[in-house]
Structure formats: structure tokens, C-alpha cells
Amino acid sequence: MDFLFELWTFLRVRKKLWLAPIILVMLILGGLLIIAEGSVMAPFIYTLF
């Protein structure tokens, strides 16, 4: 949790808040790929990319 707080502070201080949505989307897509790696739905999720 400390890492997320430091990242948010960095983005806020350096006026880089426009990076927050990009980081969030990358985390969501990465999580989706990790979760779907061993599931039956994997071929359907990989066709999205």
C-alpha cells in the first residue's frame, strides 16, 4: 500500500495526473490476462487483443 501512496503523491506533486488513467488501465488488463491464463475463457479473452 505504501507504493501506491508514493505513486499517487508523485503524480500529484509532479502534475502528472493524466498518467493515472493509463496506469489504471494497464493494471486492469494485466490482471485480466493473469486471471484468464489458466481458465476456459482464455481463448475468448485473447481474441480481444
C-alpha distance matrix in Angstrom:
0.0 3.8 5.4 5.3 6.4 8.8 10.0 10.8 12.5 14.4 15.6 16.7 18.5 20.1 21.2 19.9 18.6 21.0 18.7 16.0 18.3 19.2 15.6 15.1 18.5 17.9 14.9 17.0 20.0 18.4 17.1 20.6 22.3 20.5 21.2 24.8 25.7 27.4 28.5 31.9 30.6 29.6 32.9 32.6 29.1 30.1 33.1 30.8 29.9
3.8 0.0 3.8 5.5 5.1 6.2 8.6 9.9 10.5 12.2 14.3 15.3 16.3 18.1 19.8 18.8 18.2 20.9 18.6 16.5 19.4 20.0 16.5 16.8 20.3 19.5 16.9 19.5 22.3 20.6 19.8 23.4 24.8 23.1 24.3 27.7 28.3 30.2 31.6 35.0 33.7 32.4 35.6 35.4 31.8 32.5 35.4 33.1 31.9
5.4 3.8 0.0 3.8 5.4 5.2 6.1 8.6 9.8 10.4 12.2 14.2 15.3 16.3 18.0 16.5 16.2 18.5 15.8 14.0 17.0 17.0 13.5 14.3 17.6 16.4 14.1 17.2 19.6 17.8 17.6 21.3 22.3 20.8 22.5 25.7 26.1 28.4 29.9 33.2 31.8 30.2 33.2 33.1 29.4 29.8 32.7 30.4 28.9
5.3 5.5 3.8 0.0 3.8 5.5 5.0 6.1 8.5 9.8 10.5 12.2 14.1 15.3 16.3 14.7 13.6 15.9 13.5 11.1 13.9 14.6 11.2 11.4 15.0 14.6 12.2 14.9 17.8 16.6 16.2 19.6 21.2 20.2 21.4 24.5 25.5 27.8 28.9 32.1 30.3 29.0 31.9 31.4 27.7 28.4 31.1 28.5 27.3
6.4 5.1 5.4 3.8 0.0 3.8 5.4 5.2 6.1 8.6 9.9 10.5 12.1 14.1 15.3 14.5 13.5 16.5 14.8 12.5 15.7 16.9 13.9 14.1 17.9 17.8 15.7 18.2 21.2 20.3 19.9 23.2 24.9 23.9 25.0 28.2 29.2 31.5 32.5 35.6 33.8 32.6 35.6 34.9 31.2 32.0 34.5 31.8 30.7
8.8 6.2 5.2 5.5 3.8 0.0 3.8 5.4 5.0 6.1 8.6 9.8 10.4 11.9 13.9 13.2 13.2 16.2 14.2 12.9 16.4 17.0 14.0 15.2 18.8 18.2 16.6 19.6 22.2 20.9 21.2 24.5 25.8 24.9 26.5 29.5 30.2 32.7 34.0 37.1 35.3 33.8 36.6 36.1 32.4 32.8 35.3 32.7 31.2
10.0 8.6 6.1 5.0 5.4 3.8 0.0 3.8 5.4 5.1 6.2 8.6 10.0 10.6 12.0 10.5 10.4 12.9 10.6 9.4 12.9 13.2 10.4 12.0 15.4 14.8 13.7 16.7 19.1 18.1 18.7 21.9 23.2 22.7 24.4 27.2 27.9 30.7 31.9 34.9 32.8 31.2 33.8 33.2 29.4 29.7 32.1 29.4 27.7
10.8 9.9 8.6 6.1 5.2 5.4 3.8 0.0 3.8 5.4 5.1 6.1 8.6 10.0 10.5 9.5 8.4 11.5 10.2 8.2 11.8 13.1 10.9 11.7 15.3 15.6 14.6 17.1 19.8 19.5 19.8 22.7 24.5 24.2 25.5 28.2 29.5 32.2 32.9 35.8 33.5 32.2 34.8 33.8 30.0 30.7 32.8 29.8 28.6
12.5 10.5 9.8 8.5 6.1 5.0 5.4 3.8 0.0 3.8 5.5 5.1 6.0 8.4 9.8 10.0 9.8 13.4 12.5 11.3 15.1 16.3 14.3 15.4 19.0 19.1 18.2 20.8 23.4 23.0 23.4 26.4 28.0 27.6 29.1 31.8 32.9 35.6 36.5 39.4 37.2 35.9 38.4 37.5 33.8 34.3 36.4 33.4 32.0
14.4 12.2 10.4 9.8 8.6 6.1 5.1 5.4 3.8 0.0 3.8 5.5 5.3 5.9 8.2 7.9 9.1 12.2 10.8 10.8 14.6 15.0 13.2 15.2 18.4 18.1 17.8 20.8 22.9 22.3 23.3 26.3 27.4 27.2 29.1 31.7 32.4 35.4 36.5 39.4 37.1 35.4 37.7 37.0 33.2 33.4 35.4 32.6 30.8
15.6 14.3 12.2 10.5 9.9 8.6 6.2 5.1 5.5 3.8 0.0 3.8 5.7 5.4 5.9 4.7 5.3 8.4 7.5 7.6 11.4 12.1 11.0 12.9 15.9 16.1 16.2 18.8 20.9 20.9 22.1 24.6 26.0 26.3 28.1 30.3 31.4 34.4 35.3 37.9 35.4 33.8 35.9 34.9 31.2 31.4 33.2 30.1 28.5
16.7 15.3 14.2 12.2 10.5 9.8 8.6 6.1 5.1 5.5 3.8 0.0 3.8 5.6 5.2 6.3 6.0 9.7 10.2 9.7 13.2 14.8 14.0 15.2 18.3 19.1 19.0 21.3 23.7 23.9 24.7 27.2 28.9 29.2 30.6 33.0 34.3 37.3 37.9 40.5 37.9 36.6 38.7 37.5 33.8 34.3 36.0 32.7 31.4
18.5 16.3 15.3 14.1 12.1 10.4 10.0 8.6 6.0 5.3 5.7 3.8 0.0 3.8 5.5 7.7 9.0 12.4 12.6 12.9 16.5 17.6 16.7 18.4 21.5 21.8 21.8 24.4 26.6 26.5 27.5 30.2 31.7 31.8 33.5 35.9 36.9 39.9 40.8 43.5 41.0 39.5 41.6 40.6 36.8 37.1 38.8 35.7 34.1
20.1 18.1 16.3 15.3 14.1 11.9 10.6 10.0 8.4 5.9 5.4 5.6 3.8 0.0 3.8 5.5 8.2 10.7 10.8 12.2 15.6 16.0 15.6 17.9 20.5 20.5 21.2 23.9 25.6 25.6 27.1 29.6 30.7 31.1 33.1 35.2 36.1 39.3 40.2 42.8 40.2 38.5 40.4 39.5 35.7 35.6 37.3 34.2 32.3
21.2 19.8 18.0 16.3 15.3 13.9 12.0 10.5 9.8 8.2 5.9 5.2 5.5 3.8 0.0 3.8 5.7 8.1 9.4 10.8 13.7 14.6 14.9 16.8 19.2 19.9 20.8 23.0 24.8 25.3 26.8 29.0 30.4 31.1 32.9 34.8 36.0 39.2 39.8 42.2 39.4 37.8 39.6 38.3 34.7 34.8 36.1 32.8 31.2
19.9 18.8 16.5 14.7 14.5 13.2 10.5 9.5 10.0 7.9 4.7 6.3 7.7 5.5 3.8 0.0 3.8 5.4 5.8 7.8 10.7 11.1 11.4 13.7 15.8 16.3 17.5 19.8 21.3 21.8 23.5 25.6 26.8 27.7 29.6 31.3 32.5 35.8 36.4 38.7 35.9 34.3 35.9 34.8 31.1 31.1 32.4 29.2 27.5
18.6 18.2 16.2 13.6 13.5 13.2 10.4 8.4 9.8 9.1 5.3 6.0 9.0 8.2 5.7 3.8 0.0 3.8 5.2 5.4 8.2 9.8 10.3 11.5 13.9 15.1 16.0 17.8 19.7 20.7 21.9 23.8 25.5 26.5 27.9 29.7 31.2 34.4 34.7 36.9 34.0 32.8 34.5 33.1 29.5 29.9 31.1 27.8 26.4
21.0 20.9 18.5 15.9 16.5 16.2 12.9 11.5 13.4 12.2 8.4 9.7 12.4 10.7 8.1 5.4 3.8 0.0 3.8 5.5 6.6 7.6 9.5 10.9 12.3 13.7 15.4 16.8 18.2 19.6 21.2 22.7 24.2 25.7 27.2 28.5 30.1 33.4 33.6 35.5 32.4 31.1 32.5 30.9 27.4 27.7 28.6 25.2 23.8
18.7 18.6 15.8 13.5 14.8 14.2 10.6 10.2 12.5 10.8 7.5 10.2 12.6 10.8 9.4 5.8 5.2 3.8 0.0 3.8 5.7 5.3 6.2 8.6 10.2 10.7 12.4 14.4 15.6 16.5 18.4 20.1 21.4 22.6 24.4 25.9 27.1 30.5 31.0 33.2 30.3 28.6 30.2 29.0 25.4 25.4 26.7 23.5 21.8
16.0 16.5 14.0 11.1 12.5 12.9 9.4 8.2 11.3 10.8 7.6 9.7 12.9 12.2 10.8 7.8 5.4 5.5 3.8 0.0 3.9 5.5 5.2 6.1 8.7 10.0 10.6 12.3 14.4 15.3 16.5 18.4 20.1 21.1 22.5 24.3 25.9 29.0 29.3 31.5 28.7 27.4 29.3 28.0 24.3 24.8 26.3 23.0 21.8
18.3 19.4 17.0 13.9 15.7 16.4 12.9 11.8 15.1 14.6 11.4 13.2 16.5 15.6 13.7 10.7 8.2 6.6 5.7 3.9 0.0 3.8 5.5 5.0 6.1 8.6 9.9 10.5 12.3 14.1 15.3 16.4 18.4 19.9 21.0 22.4 24.2 27.4 27.4 29.3 26.2 25.1 26.7 25.0 21.5 22.2 23.4 19.9 19.0
19.2 20.0 17.0 14.6 16.9 17.0 13.2 13.1 16.3 15.0 12.1 14.8 17.6 16.0 14.6 11.1 9.8 7.6 5.3 5.5 3.8 0.0 3.8 5.4 5.3 6.2 8.7 10.0 10.7 12.2 14.3 15.4 16.7 18.4 20.1 21.2 22.6 26.0 26.3 28.2 25.2 23.6 25.0 23.7 20.1 20.2 21.5 18.3 16.7
15.6 16.5 13.5 11.2 13.9 14.0 10.4 10.9 14.3 13.2 11.0 14.0 16.7 15.6 14.9 11.4 10.3 9.5 6.2 5.2 5.5 3.8 0.0 3.8 5.5 5.1 6.2 8.7 10.0 10.5 12.2 14.2 15.4 16.4 18.3 19.9 21.1 24.4 25.0 27.4 24.7 23.0 25.0 24.0 20.3 20.4 22.3 19.3 17.8
15.1 16.8 14.3 11.4 14.1 15.2 12.0 11.7 15.4 15.2 12.9 15.2 18.4 17.9 16.8 13.7 11.5 10.9 8.6 6.1 5.0 5.4 3.8 0.0 3.8 5.4 5.2 6.2 8.7 9.9 10.6 12.3 14.4 15.4 16.5 18.3 20.0 23.1 23.2 25.5 22.7 21.6 23.7 22.4 18.7 19.5 21.4 18.2 17.4
18.5 20.3 17.6 15.0 17.9 18.8 15.4 15.3 19.0 18.4 15.9 18.3 21.5 20.5 19.2 15.8 13.9 12.3 10.2 8.7 6.1 5.3 5.5 3.8 0.0 3.8 5.4 5.1 6.1 8.5 9.8 10.5 12.3 14.2 15.3 16.4 18.2 21.4 21.4 23.3 20.2 19.0 20.7 19.3 15.6 16.3 17.8 14.6 13.7
17.9 19.5 16.4 14.6 17.8 18.2 14.8 15.6 19.1 18.1 16.1 19.1 21.8 20.5 19.9 16.3 15.1 13.7 10.7 10.0 8.6 6.2 5.1 5.4 3.8 0.0 3.8 5.5 5.2 6.0 8.5 9.8 10.6 12.2 14.2 15.3 16.4 19.9 20.5 22.6 19.9 18.0 19.9 19.1 15.3 15.3 17.4 14.7 13.0
14.9 16.9 14.1 12.2 15.7 16.6 13.7 14.6 18.2 17.8 16.2 19.0 21.8 21.2 20.8 17.5 16.0 15.4 12.4 10.6 9.9 8.7 6.2 5.2 5.4 3.8 0.0 3.8 5.6 5.1 6.0 8.5 9.9 10.5 12.1 14.1 15.4 18.4 19.1 21.7 19.3 17.7 20.2 19.5 15.8 16.3 18.8 16.3 15.2
17.0 19.5 17.2 14.9 18.2 19.6 16.7 17.1 20.8 20.8 18.8 21.3 24.4 23.9 23.0 19.8 17.8 16.8 14.4 12.3 10.5 10.0 8.7 6.2 5.1 5.5 3.8 0.0 3.8 5.5 5.1 6.1 8.7 9.9 10.5 12.1 14.2 17.1 17.0 19.3 16.6 15.5 18.0 16.8 13.1 14.4 16.7 14.0 13.6
20.0 22.3 19.6 17.8 21.2 22.2 19.1 19.8 23.4 22.9 20.9 23.7 26.6 25.6 24.8 21.3 19.7 18.2 15.6 14.4 12.3 10.7 10.0 8.7 6.1 5.2 5.6 3.8 0.0 3.8 5.4 5.0 6.2 8.7 9.9 10.5 12.1 15.5 15.6 17.5 14.7 13.1 15.1 14.2 10.4 11.0 13.3 10.9 10.0
18.4 20.6 17.8 16.6 20.3 20.9 18.1 19.5 23.0 22.3 20.9 23.9 26.5 25.6 25.3 21.8 20.7 19.6 16.5 15.3 14.1 12.2 10.5 9.9 8.5 6.0 5.1 5.5 3.8 0.0 3.8 5.4 5.2 6.2 8.6 9.9 10.7 14.0 15.0 17.6 15.4 13.3 15.7 15.7 12.0 12.0 15.1 13.3 12.0
17.1 19.8 17.6 16.2 19.9 21.2 18.7 19.8 23.4 23.3 22.1 24.7 27.5 27.1 26.8 23.5 21.9 21.2 18.4 16.5 15.3 14.3 12.2 10.6 9.8 8.5 6.0 5.1 5.4 3.8 0.0 3.8 5.4 5.1 6.1 8.4 9.9 12.6 13.2 16.1 14.2 12.8 15.9 15.6 12.1 13.1 16.2 14.6 14.1
20.6 23.4 21.3 19.6 23.2 24.5 21.9 22.7 26.4 26.3 24.6 27.2 30.2 29.6 29.0 25.6 23.8 22.7 20.1 18.4 16.4 15.4 14.2 12.3 10.5 9.8 8.5 6.1 5.0 5.4 3.8 0.0 3.8 5.5 5.2 6.0 8.5 11.2 11.0 13.3 10.9 9.7 12.6 12.0 8.5 10.1 13.0 11.4 11.7
22.3 24.8 22.3 21.2 24.9 25.8 23.2 24.5 28.0 27.4 26.0 28.9 31.7 30.7 30.4 26.8 25.5 24.2 21.4 20.1 18.4 16.7 15.4 14.4 12.3 10.6 9.9 8.7 6.2 5.2 5.4 3.8 0.0 3.8 5.5 5.2 5.9 9.4 10.1 12.5 10.6 8.1 10.9 11.3 7.9 8.1 11.7 10.9 10.3
20.5 23.1 20.8 20.2 23.9 24.9 22.7 24.2 27.6 27.2 26.3 29.2 31.8 31.1 31.1 27.7 26.5 25.7 22.6 21.1 19.9 18.4 16.4 15.4 14.2 12.2 10.5 9.9 8.7 6.2 5.1 5.5 3.8 0.0 3.8 5.6 5.4 8.2 9.8 13.0 12.0 9.8 13.1 14.0 11.1 11.4 15.1 14.7 14.0
21.2 24.3 22.5 21.4 25.0 26.5 24.4 25.5 29.1 29.1 28.1 30.6 33.5 33.1 32.9 29.6 27.9 27.2 24.4 22.5 21.0 20.1 18.3 16.5 15.3 14.2 12.1 10.5 9.9 8.6 6.1 5.2 5.5 3.8 0.0 3.8 5.6 7.1 7.5 10.8 9.9 8.9 12.6 13.0 10.5 12.0 15.3 14.9 15.2
24.8 27.7 25.7 24.5 28.2 29.5 27.2 28.2 31.8 31.7 30.3 33.0 35.9 35.2 34.8 31.3 29.7 28.5 25.9 24.3 22.4 21.2 19.9 18.3 16.4 15.3 14.1 12.1 10.5 9.9 8.4 6.0 5.2 5.6 3.8 0.0 3.8 5.6 5.1 7.8 6.5 5.1 8.8 9.5 7.4 8.8 12.1 12.3 13.0
25.7 28.3 26.1 25.5 29.2 30.2 27.9 29.5 32.9 32.4 31.4 34.3 36.9 36.1 36.0 32.5 31.2 30.1 27.1 25.9 24.2 22.6 21.1 20.0 18.2 16.4 15.4 14.2 12.1 10.7 9.9 8.5 5.9 5.4 5.6 3.8 0.0 3.8 5.8 8.6 8.6 5.9 9.2 11.1 9.4 9.4 13.0 13.9 13.8
27.4 30.2 28.4 27.8 31.5 32.7 30.7 32.2 35.6 35.4 34.4 37.3 39.9 39.3 39.2 35.8 34.4 33.4 30.5 29.0 27.4 26.0 24.4 23.1 21.4 19.9 18.4 17.1 15.5 14.0 12.6 11.2 9.4 8.2 7.1 5.6 3.8 0.0 3.8 6.9 8.5 7.0 10.2 12.4 11.6 12.1 15.3 16.6 17.0
28.5 31.6 29.9 28.9 32.5 34.0 31.9 32.9 36.5 36.5 35.3 37.9 40.8 40.2 39.8 36.4 34.7 33.6 31.0 29.3 27.4 26.3 25.0 23.2 21.4 20.5 19.1 17.0 15.6 15.0 13.2 11.0 10.1 9.8 7.5 5.1 5.8 3.8 0.0 3.8 5.4 5.6 8.9 10.2 10.0 11.5 14.2 15.4 16.6
31.9 35.0 33.2 32.1 35.6 37.1 34.9 35.8 39.4 39.4 37.9 40.5 43.5 42.8 42.2 38.7 36.9 35.5 33.2 31.5 29.3 28.2 27.4 25.5 23.3 22.6 21.7 19.3 17.5 17.6 16.1 13.3 12.5 13.0 10.8 7.8 8.6 6.9 3.8 0.0 3.8 5.5 7.4 8.5 9.7 11.4 13.2 15.0 16.7
30.6 33.7 31.8 30.3 33.8 35.3 32.8 33.5 37.2 37.1 35.4 37.9 41.0 40.2 39.4 35.9 34.0 32.4 30.3 28.7 26.2 25.2 24.7 22.7 20.2 19.9 19.3 16.6 14.7 15.4 14.2 10.9 10.6 12.0 9.9 6.5 8.6 8.5 5.4 3.8 0.0 3.8 5.7 5.4 6.3 8.8 10.4 11.6 13.7
29.6 32.4 30.2 29.0 32.6 33.8 31.2 32.2 35.9 35.4 33.8 36.6 39.5 38.5 37.8 34.3 32.8 31.1 28.6 27.4 25.1 23.6 23.0 21.6 19.0 18.0 17.7 15.5 13.1 13.3 12.8 9.7 8.1 9.8 8.9 5.1 5.9 7.0 5.6 5.5 3.8 0.0 3.8 5.4 5.2 6.1 8.7 10.3 11.4
32.9 35.6 33.2 31.9 35.6 36.6 33.8 34.8 38.4 37.7 35.9 38.7 41.6 40.4 39.6 35.9 34.5 32.5 30.2 29.3 26.7 25.0 25.0 23.7 20.7 19.9 20.2 18.0 15.1 15.7 15.9 12.6 10.9 13.1 12.6 8.8 9.2 10.2 8.9 7.4 5.7 3.8 0.0 3.8 5.6 5.2 6.4 9.2 10.5
32.6 35.4 33.1 31.4 34.9 36.1 33.2 33.8 37.5 37.0 34.9 37.5 40.6 39.5 38.3 34.8 33.1 30.9 29.0 28.0 25.0 23.7 24.0 22.4 19.3 19.1 19.5 16.8 14.2 15.7 15.6 12.0 11.3 14.0 13.0 9.5 11.1 12.4 10.2 8.5 5.4 5.4 3.8 0.0 3.8 5.5 5.4 7.1 9.7
29.1 31.8 29.4 27.7 31.2 32.4 29.4 30.0 33.8 33.2 31.2 33.8 36.8 35.7 34.7 31.1 29.5 27.4 25.4 24.3 21.5 20.1 20.3 18.7 15.6 15.3 15.8 13.1 10.4 12.0 12.1 8.5 7.9 11.1 10.5 7.4 9.4 11.6 10.0 9.7 6.3 5.2 5.6 3.8 0.0 3.8 5.4 5.5 7.5
30.1 32.5 29.8 28.4 32.0 32.8 29.7 30.7 34.3 33.4 31.4 34.3 37.1 35.6 34.8 31.1 29.9 27.7 25.4 24.8 22.2 20.2 20.4 19.5 16.3 15.3 16.3 14.4 11.0 12.0 13.1 10.1 8.1 11.4 12.0 8.8 9.4 12.1 11.5 11.4 8.8 6.1 5.2 5.5 3.8 0.0 3.8 5.3 5.5
33.1 35.4 32.7 31.1 34.5 35.3 32.1 32.8 36.4 35.4 33.2 36.0 38.8 37.3 36.1 32.4 31.1 28.6 26.7 26.3 23.4 21.5 22.3 21.4 17.8 17.4 18.8 16.7 13.3 15.1 16.2 13.0 11.7 15.1 15.3 12.1 13.0 15.3 14.2 13.2 10.4 8.7 6.4 5.4 5.4 3.8 0.0 3.8 5.3
30.8 33.1 30.4 28.5 31.8 32.7 29.4 29.8 33.4 32.6 30.1 32.7 35.7 34.2 32.8 29.2 27.8 25.2 23.5 23.0 19.9 18.3 19.3 18.2 14.6 14.7 16.3 14.0 10.9 13.3 14.6 11.4 10.9 14.7 14.9 12.3 13.9 16.6 15.4 15.0 11.6 10.3 9.2 7.1 5.5 5.3 3.8 0.0 3.8
29.9 31.9 28.9 27.3 30.7 31.2 27.7 28.6 32.0 30.8 28.5 31.4 34.1 32.3 31.2 27.5 26.4 23.8 21.8 21.8 19.0 16.7 17.8 17.4 13.7 13.0 15.2 13.6 10.0 12.0 14.1 11.7 10.3 14.0 15.2 13.0 13.8 17.0 16.6 16.7 13.7 11.4 10.5 9.7 7.5 5.5 5.3 3.8 0.0
